[in-house]
Amino acid sequence: MVRSIRYSRPKAVPPELLIDFLCCRFPYLTRSAWEQHARDGHISVIKAARDSCGAGDNRHGVVVPMDYELQQNDEICFNPPRHLEPDINEHVVVLHSDEALLVCVKNGNLPVAEGGRYSANTLVGVLQRLAGSFTWETANGTAEICLSKATNKETCGLKVNYYPVHRLDKETSGLVVLAKSADAARILSGQFERQSQVLNAQLTKYTGGESLTVVTSSQFDELITMDKSVSKSYIAVLDGSVPEGNEFIVCNRVGLLWEELKDSMKDAEKHTKLKKLKMACYHASVEKNQQLYGRPACSRIRILSSSDTLRVSVARVDILTGRTHQIRLHCAQIGFPVLGDKLYETSTPGAVGGLHAVADDIYLYRARETVSMSWGVEGMSVKRHLLHAAILTFTHPTTRERLEFFAAPHEWFLSDVECDEATKLEENKSGTEILRDLLDRAVRGLASHHFQEKVITTFCYQ
């Protein structure tokens, strides 16, 4: 799949070489890796040329060396073969599929759509390539549904386009809805956008105080039920043992880390390569954030179960806004980062205010080498951050029915936990067994979630 980008630079910025642009704009590959792609013919430039009168745009494709000096409006094309993309886990469980949409559960090593190093190795790509059968989960059990026997387009030799309506990070597992037409995507996206606009407007009325928690629990309940277009809840395993029943409401604004660094230049050199990726928390108070860095954001983190032995907690996280990396940031901000997070850490475990993003080189090493993250329990580590989209509710774009889906996190978390099963930590149980018990208790805690009447609910327990 060819990916392209139009080159543009301010007039005051001097021209740059193709290799320098690629290394700066796309640091997920090393300089030597980009040079190898060029030698293999995966990179080309479509030059934007002007005629002698200065009018028109005569475009022609040219393969250029990596020391080519880029010109305004050049189009850089990158077309690597799929086998050069990072490996992914193609395991996907489909909960619902009809003419308008598909709802599935993705694993924690699968980006939703193309970006960065990924083009074809994505959830969208997997679904488009899938020619066998889906694992169809219902409240009554599991059944293998062969697509060749179905009546929808996926099995009639027709290509189905999938439009992601919302996104999860590559390492976040859980529920995703994809539309199958532009009209369905527009309607579903409208639900997400309208809800965001309503909640942002109301949230602004509450924020601006002096403390970290500027929204009360009752106010949060009022806000989250104000617009029922879309409802999303997550389950996260946090680094640190918090007493069950504790609740945190975090209203720090969320924005690019570079917003602040570009003004102060403090530690800027550590974050230059990934300045468009890394986010940060900023105070909600205008007095303490006079530049108003970031955008309003609010999360509620409820501890459902915890273990002093594993030094972890399982939390339900509800969000009023959907900012990039919001849950991971807010959890780290209160001193309990999402377990296995390669990007965000805390310098004050168990206490507010120590959130920080690791240096570029540290994160890139962890991401490229798929480093497993340990957290101080002997013999245990995790391959990715343990965050899972567990509950998703929305209105069907054509039937107008309310659909509600639940996906338990057990399979998706435990498959990414590395543990010496021979080592028993408590009550003759291994770390994996203790974590499974914690997840069981957490899901039982979610049972209080009220699945409303006239809502079609699909459960996925594995």
N, C-alpha and C positions, 0 to 999 in steps of 0.2 A: 504494500500500500504506500503510494507516494505521498510524502508530506512536504509542504512547501511553506516558505515564509517570505514576505516582501521586505526588502532591506530599506530602511529609512534612518537617517541620522540628522540631528540639528546642523545647521550650516556652520556653527562655530566649532563643531567637533571635527577633527581631522579625519581623513579617510582611513579605513582600516582594511587589513588583509582578511581574506575569507577564513583562513585558519584561526586568526585571532578572534574574529567575530563568533565563530562556532564555539571556541573554547570558553569565551566569556558568556555567551548567551545560553549555552547548553552544557554546563559543567558536569553533567552526569556521565559524560565520556571524557577520558583523558585526551591530551593532545596527541599522543601516539595512536590512540584508537581512532580519532578523527582522520589522521593521516592515512591510516590503514584503509578506512572506508573510501577515501579519495583514490587510493591506488587500486582498489577493487572496483572502482567505477560506480559507487553508490551515491556520489554527490555530483551535482551539476548546477549550472547557473543559467537561467534564462535572462539574457540581457535585455534591458529596456533601453532602446536606442531612439534618439530623435533624428528626424530628417534635417536636411540642410536649412529648412525654413523655420525650424524650431517647433513644428507642429506635427501632430500625430505620434503614434507610439508603435514603432516597427519592432516587433518582438521576434526573436529567434533564439533557439536553444543552442547553448555552447557548453561543452565540457571544458572547465578551466582548471589550472593548477591551484594548489592551496595558497600560493603567494599572490593570487589574483587580487587586485585592489577593487573592492566593491564600489559600485556606483549607485546613486539614488534609484530606487524602484527596481533594482535587480531582484529577481525571484530565485531564491536558493531552494533547490529540490533535494530531498533525501529519500532514497528508496532502498533500504537494506533488505536482504532476504529475511524471511520470518525466523529462520533458524539462528540468526544472530541476535535476536531479541532475547532478553533474560527469560529463563524458564518460568513458567507459571503452573499453578495447580488448576486444572480445568474442571474440578469437581463443582457442580452447580446443582442445586435441588430446585425444581420448578414447582411452585405451589398452586399457581393459577395461570391459565393461558386461554385467551379468547380472541376474537377478531380485532379487538381494540388494544389490548395490552397483555403484558406478561409480568408476573410477580415471581421472583426467585430469591433464593438464599445463596449468596456468594461466599467463598472462603477468604481467608486472610492473606492470600498470595495471588491476588487477581485484581488489576485495575479495572474500573468500570468502562472507561473509554480511552481512546488514544491520548498520549501525552508523555513527555519525557522520552525514556528509552522504549516505550511501548507503542506499537502501532496496530498489529494484528493480534498480538497476545493480550487480549482484553476480554471482559465479559461480553461485550457486543460481538467481538470476533468469535468467541466460543459458541455463542448462541447461533450465529449465522452459519458456522461450520457444522453444527450438530446435526447429524443425520440418523442417529440411532433412536434411543428412547430417552424420555425424561423420567426422572424419579418423581412421581406425583404424590404429594403428601396431602392427606385429608384427615379430618377428625376421626374417621372410622378406621384408619390404618394406612398402610403403604401399598401402592400398586404400581407395577411397571406399565406405563402407557407407551405403546409403540407409535411413533409419530406417523408411520406409513399407514396406520389404520385410522388416523384422525381425519377430520374434515377441514381443518384450517389450512392456510396457505403454506405453513412450514413443511407440509408433507405432499404438496401437489406439484413439486418441481418449480415453484415460484419463489423468488428471493423475497425474504421478509426483512424490511429495514427496521432496526430497533433504535428508538430515540430515548436515551436516558433522560428521565424527568428530574432526577436528583442524583447526587453522587455520594459515594463513600470513598474514603481514602483506600488506597490499594491494600493496606494491612488491616483495614476494618472489615470484619465479616458481617453478614446479616442481610436483611431484607432490602431489595431494590425493586422498584417498579420501572418498567420500560414500555413506552408506547410503541404501537406498530404502524402508526400513520402520523402525518404532520398535524392533522386535525386533533387527534387524540392527545398528541404531545402538547399542543397549544392549550387545550382545556385543562389537562393535568398540571402543566406548568403554571397556568393561571391560578389554580388552587394554592400551590405553594407560594406564589408571589403575592396573592391577595392576603393570605394569612400573615406573611412576613410584614407587609405594609401596615396592617391593622395592629399587630403586636408591637412593631417598632414605635408606632405613634403613641400607644398606651404606655410602653415601657419608659419612654422619655419623660413621662409625667412623674414617674417614681424615682428615677435615677438623678444623681447630682448631689447626693448626701456625702457625709464625711467618712462613713465606715465602708468596709468591704461589702457587707450585706446591706443593701439599700432597698430590698424588696422583702416583705414579710412572706411567710408561708401562705397566709390567706390571700394576700395580694397575688402571689404566684398562681394559686389555684384559680383566682378570678381571671387572670390574664390567659392562662392556658386553656380555659373553657370558653373564652370570649368568642373565638372563631374556630369552629370545629371542622374547617375544610380539610385539614391534614393534622394527624397526630403521630408523633414519633417518640419512641422511648428506647433507650439503650441500656445494655448491661456492660459494666466495666469491672475488671479486676484491678484494684489499686495497690500500689506499693506502699504498704504500711497497714498495721492493724488498728482499726477504728471501732469503738464500741458499737454494736448493732443498735439501730434506731437513730443514730446521729444523722443530722441533716445539715447540709450547707447550701446556701443560696448565694451564688457568685454573680456579680453584675459588673465586673471589670469590662471595659470596652476592649474590643479585639481589632487589631490592625497589623499592618506590616511592621516588623521589627525595624526595617530600614527607615521608616518615617522618623523615628527618634534618632537613629544612628547618623543619618545624613546631616542632621543639625549639630549634633554634639561630636561626631566622629570618634566617640569613645568605643574602643574595641571594633571599629568598623572593618578593619582589615580581616578580622576573623569571620565576617559574615558577608563579604562582598559577592562571592560566587553565587550564593543562594539567596540574594536579597529579595527575589521575587517569590520565594517559597516560605521563608521563615516569618512566623507571626509572633505577636507579643500581646500581653495584657497591659492596658492603660487604665488609670483611675477613672471612675465614672464621674467624679466631682470636677466641675469646671475650675474650682479653686486650685485643685491639685493637678489638673491636666488642662492648663490654660490654652494650650495649642489644640486641644480636642483631638489628640491622636486617636485613631481607631474609630470603630462604629459601635453603637449600643449592642450589648450581648448579655444574656442572662441564662444561667443553668441552675437546676436544682439537683443536688447529689444526695441520695438517700442510701445509707448503709443497710444492706439486707442481711449480710452475714460477714463474719471475720474470723481469722485464726491467728493467734499469737505464735503458734508453731511455724506456720508458713510466712508469717509477717505480711499478710495480705488481707484485703477486704473486698467483698463483692458489692457493687453499688448499682442502683438504678439511677439513670441520669435522664432527666427531661429538660428540654431546651425550648426557650421562647423564640430564639433566633437561630439561624443556621450559618454562623460565620465559619470561615475556613479554620480547621483545627480547634474549634471552640471548646469541645469537651476535653481534649487533651490539655489545652492551655489552662482551663479553669480548674481541672483536677490537680495539675502541677502547682497552680497558684496557691491552693490551700495546703500544699505540702504533701499531697498524696498522688503522685503522677500515675498515669495508666501504666500498669506493669508491662515492661518490654518496650516502652517508647524509646526509639533511637534518636529522636530529635529534641524532645523537651524533658528537662530534669528539674529538680529542686535542690537548692543549697541549704534549705531549712526543712528537713524531713519532719512532717507532723506539725509544721507551723506555717502561717501565711506569709507570702511575700518573696519566696526564694526561687520562683520560676525563672528559668533561663534556657535559651536555645544553645545547644552545643556548637562548637566551632565547625565551619564548613568541612574541613578535612576529616574531622572525627565522624560526622554524619555520613559523608560520602563513603568512607571506609566501611562503616557499618552497613550501609545500604548496598554497596557493590559486592561486598564479600558475604552478604547475608549472615552477618554475625548474630549469634544467639546471645541474648541478654540475661545475665544472672542478677540476682538481687539479694544475695547474702544467705540463702538457704543451701547448704551443701548438697551437691549433686543435682540441682535443679536449675533450669534456664528456659527461656521462651524464645521462639523464633521471630515473634512479631508482637506488636502491642495488642493486648487483650481487650479490645473494644468491639461490641457486637450490637448491631441494630436489631432489636428483639421484637418491637411492636410497631406496626405501620397501619394507619387508618386513613382512608381517603374515599372520595365519591367517584364511582365509575363514570367515565366521560360520556357514555352513551345511554346506559340504563338508569343512571342516577342512583343506583343502589349504593349503600354504604358498605364498604369492604374493610374488614379488619383481619390482619394477619399477625401470627405470633410464631417466632422461631427460637427455640431454646438454644442456649449457647454451648451446651456440653460438648457435642461432637466438634464444633468449630474451634473451641478453645483447647480442649485436651489433645487434639491432634498436633497442636503447635507447642506443646509443653514437653520438654526433654527432662526425663527423671530416671534416676537409678531405682528401679522398682524393688531391688533387693534391700535397699535401705529403708527401714521402718522408722518413722518419726514419732508417732504416737498411737497408742491402742493397736499396735501391730499393723498400722496402715502406712502405705507409701505416700509420698507427697501428692502423686496423682490422685490417689483414692481420697485423700483429705480435700483436695480441690474439688473433686466431684461432689463430695458431701456439701461443701460450701455452695456450689452451684445449685444443688437440689434445694437447699434451704432458701436460696435467693429466689428461685422460681416459685417455690411455695409462697414466698412473700409477695410475689407478683400476682398471686391468685386473687388478691383483693382488687386487682384491676377489674373494673366493671365493663364487661362486654355487653353493650346495650342491645335491647330487643330490636329486631328488624335489621340487625347488622349481620352480614354473612361473614362468619369467622372461620378461618382456616388455621389449624395448629400444625406445627412441625416439631415433633419430639424425636430426637435421634440419640 
